[in-house]
Every structure is written in structure tokens, then in C-alpha cells.
């Protein structure tokens, strides 16, 4: 009986933690792969696989891109834009600049109800 109480308490705590983490409509950690170098804010990220963390610095939303292979980190501000429904699949929106380089404009992650928009 005591074991069931402990399991129940753990389930409640996990539920509360998950609800708190998702209050913005996003997961705190995601993954993304860039097939070629991409500009995000003032940084240029090399092609590769990245773990992406959404963090807060005061009132600012900040995305931290950590290259899985090199462990190098890149930070950039983002704006969250609420969506009317959950994102069905991961999506990256790019613009091509005058130098024919890809510039990341938006990131959407499956299951989130907000997208990340980047300013240049």
C-alpha cells in the first residue's frame, strides 16, 4: 500500500512539472538538423545536428543551439507566436539573403502550440 502511495505521488509531481514546463505552449528541449550552414540572428551555424533549448534571460526568450558533434553553443533571441492548433510536424522557414545564404526565420516543433520567430 505504501508503494502505491509513493508511485501516485511521483505521478502527480511529474504531471505538475510537465504542466509548468509547457505553460508557453512549447517544449524546453528539441532537436533540429541543418543540412547546410544557416544564419540565425548574428550567428552562423555550421551544418549538423543540434539540441535546441528554449530559455529565458529576464524577459527575453532565448534559443540555445548546441552542436551535437562539436558541443559548440550558439545563442539568439526569439519571439514566441501562439498558434491556433498544435504543430503536426517539425518545420524550418528560411529566407535567402543577397549572398545566397540561408537565414532562419522560424522554427516549429511537432506538438507545440507556439512557433519561434527570429529577428535579423
Phi, psi and omega in degrees: 000318180297321179299317179297323177296317180296315179299317178299316179297318178298316179300318179296315180296320178296318179298316179296316180298316180295321179295319180294321181292333186255019182295339178269357181086014182224158169275150181286333184230134178219179176230147177213149177240130175253123182285337177216171180302147182218140175273133173225114185060233180265000183261153171243116181264129176293159175303147178150184179264138183228142166267129185246125179244133174266123180230171176241136171237094188068238179268356185271135172276130183229134174258131177248117179259118179247116180294125183296322183282311187264347183068007178289141181246145177230134179244144175206149178286152174218166175241134176271132177241119181293143179249159183282341178209169180295145177289132183276328178210154178302141179212139175240132179248126183241160169234151176255126183275182183299335179268013180063035179252145179282132179239119181289127179258318185214151171229134174233136180242136182309131177094343180281158175246017175215154176246158179261125180245133185250139177260145181258000000 
